[in-house]
Structure formats: structure tokens, C-alpha cells
Amino acid sequence: MLFASKIYKNMPKFNLKLSFSIDKNYAAGLLPQRNDKNLFYQETSCRSDLKNFSLSSENRRIINKTSQFNFQRIARNDFLFDLSVQKTIYRWIKTLGWKFPINSVKNIFTNHIFNYIYIWKNENEQVVAYSVCYFSQKLSHIAYVFYNPDYSRRNLPIRLTLQTIIDSQKEGLEYCYLGRFSPDSGFYKRTMPGFEHFKDGYWVKY
């Protein structure tokens, strides 16, 4: 906590290029900027403390409601981000109304710190979602998710995050970082196992 508190004090918000390791940047409440793998930014980050891992009844409900989907996690270097994938994600983003330039999408899939991709398929073996993640020996970060808009008001988007947490705990990691958090949005993140957020230089339970 002292490490995080000292770094947090008087820190600018964006374009932070620190001499610390990636893992220490996460511990200090920082998040990677999407257009440059060497830069981080400061906003209210959140994570799942895997030492306090316990699936709630709501977590189990999400798993049961999404049992028809299957997934595989592959190394980013083994993932082919071709024109077909790019067009699919562009179509999803446009339909969902997200402000996410396709050049930024390409960058996080091909030239960033993120090193694993989850590929999700439905019962017809059609790809319905991608999760872009960072995994180290101690922590993980589910950084970006892209999914078919047909499932936007269902349980699949939540399952993407929950599955990364479950896998991280099984692999003996300490934390799974979940990105930005606002008390006014992202309510589902609060239901994740061991949830805590970065506030005033410290990690605290919500």
C-alpha cells in the first residue's frame, strides 16, 4: 500500500511513462493506455483480490446462464488478427455505439502488453466474443472485451470477466485487474469475487 500511495501522490493523469515494471504499475492503480504500450494513465482502477476468492450465488447464476458458450484462451502471438476479425469487431462496435477507433482495436490485438486472447463461441461454434488480457506470474488484467451486440443485454459480457477471474485464481495468481470503475456504472464488477477499488492511493473494499 505504501508503494501505491507514494506513486499516486501528485501524479498527472495521462501519458505516464514510469520506470517500474508493468505489475507495479497495476499495483499503483494505473491502467495501460490503449494506443501506446509504454504509457499508463491514472483513473479509478478496480480488481479482484484472489486471496478472497469465493463465488457468490449471483456468480454461479451467470455461469449457469451462459453454459451454452465455450471458450479457448490462446497466446496473442498465435492469434490471427486478419481482415475478417477486424471487420467483425468493427461491425460490433458500430452497432453497440462505442467510440473505439479500429486502429486502436488493431493496436491492442497486435502491438501491446496484452498477451492472451479469449475466443468465445456459441452452441453453433460461431465466434461471439473476444477478451483481450494480460497475464503475468502474479496477476492478470481483462483489458478489453468485444462481443456480438445480440448478447449485449444478456449474461455473456459479464461471464467474460468472471471467467478470467476464475482462471486466474486456478492458476494461483494474486489479483485479476478489471479496468476502470465508477460507482455510477459497471455495477456488475461489484459482484466479482474479492472486489476492491483504488481510492486515494490505497486499495479498499467497496
N, C-alpha and C positions, 0 to 999 in steps of 0.2 A: 504493500500500500504506500509506503514512503516513497518508493521509486516513482509510482504513478503520480503521487501528489506533487513531487518536486518538478516533474516534467510538465505537468498540467499548468502550473503557475505562470501567468503572463504569456502564455503561448498564443501565437497567432492562429487563425482558424484554418487556413488552407495553404497548399503548396509547401508542406513541411517536409524537408529533406534532412532526416536525422541520421546520426552515425550509429544508431542502435540496431539490433537485429530486428527482423520482422516480428518475431514473437514478443519482444519487449515493447515494440510499438503498439501491438494489440493490448498488452497488459497496461499500457499507459492510457488506454481509452481512445486510441487513434484508429482510423479506418483508412484503407488504401483508396487513393483517387483512381477513378476508372480509366482515365486517359493517359496515365503515366505510372508505370510500376515502381518508380523510385520516389513517388510523392504520397504523402498521407494527409489527412485532414482531421480536424477536431470537431466532433459533434457528439451528441449523447449516444454512446455505444451501449450494447447490451450483450449478454452471454448466458450460457447455461453452465453452471458450476457442476461438473460431472461427479464431483465427490458427494454431491447431494442428489444423485440421480434416483428418481422414483417416478414411474409412470402413473399419472392420475387417471381417474375414470374418464375424463374428457380426452386425454391422450389415447387411451385404449379404444374409445369410441371412434376417433379419427382413423386409427389403424384398421378397425373392423369395417368402417365405411369405405375404405379405399383398398380393400383386399383384392379387388379385380385387377389392380395395376401391378406391373412387375418392373424391376429396375436393374441396372448394372452400373457399377462405378468403374471408370477407366481412367488411366493416366491421360492428362491433357495432350501429351505428345503423341498418343495413339488415337486421338480423336480427329476425324477429318472434318474440318470446318469448310465445307465446299459451298458452291453456289446454291445448291438445293437447301442446305441447312440455313444459309443466310436468308434466302427468300422466305422460308417458312417462319423464321423468327421475326423478320421484318413484317410479315403479314399479321402475326400475332400481336406485335407491339402496336401496329397501326389500329387494329380492331379494338384493342384494350385502351387506346388513347394515351399511351405512355409517351413521355418526352425522353426518348432514348435513341440518339443517333446511331445508325447502323455501323458507322465507323468505330464507335465506342464498343458496340457489341463485338465486332471483329477483333478489337484490341484485347478485350478480356478473355476471349477464347483462344487467342494465338500468341499474345505477347505481354503477359502479365505475370504476377507472382502466383496466380491460381494454377494449381497443378493436377486437379482432378475434375472430371465431369460425370455427373449422374445423368443417365439416359432413362427416361420413364416411358413405358408403353402401356397401352390399354389391352383389353382381352383379345382384340383383333391384331395385336402386335403392331399397331400404329404408334409412332412416336408422338407423345402428347406433352412432354415437358423436358426441360434441361435444367440442371442445377450446376452452377459454376462454383467450385470450392477450393480452399487452401487447406492442406493438411501438413502438419509437421509432426515431430515426435511427441509433442506435448499438447498441441491444440489444433483446432480446426476452425474454419470460418465458411459458412454458407453465404457466399457473397452476392450472387445474383441468381434469380430464377426466371425462366421464360416458359410459358405454358399456353396451351391451346385455350383460347377465350371461351370455348364451350364449357370449360371446367372452372371458370373464374368465380362462380358463386357456389361452388361445391367444396368438398373437403380436400381435394388433391393439393392445392397450393400449400395448405397447412402441413400436409403429410410430407412434402418435400423437405421442409425444415425439420420436422420431427424425426424423419428417418436419418438425417445427417447427425442429429444429436445421439440417436440410438447407436449408430455405427461408431461414432466417436467414443462413446462410453465402453462399448465392447472391445475397442482397441486400446483401452487403458489411457486415453488422453485425459487431460485435466479440465479443459474448457472447450466449449464449442461456441464461437462467436456468431452472433445473429445479425450484425449490422446496426443500423440506426434504430433508435427507439424514441417515441413520443407518447406521452400519456394520453394524447388526443387521437392517436391512431395505432395501428398494429396491435390491437387488443389480443390477438391470438398468441403473440410472443410471450405475454404474461403467463400463459398456461403451460409454458415449456418447463421441463424438469430443471430445478435449481436456478430459476431465473433471477438475474440481478442486472443492474444497470450502473453506468459510470456517472457519478454525480459529485461535483465539487472536488474532483481529484481522487475520489475513492470509489471502489466497487461496493454497492449496497443492495440489499434485497429491496424489491419494490414494495 
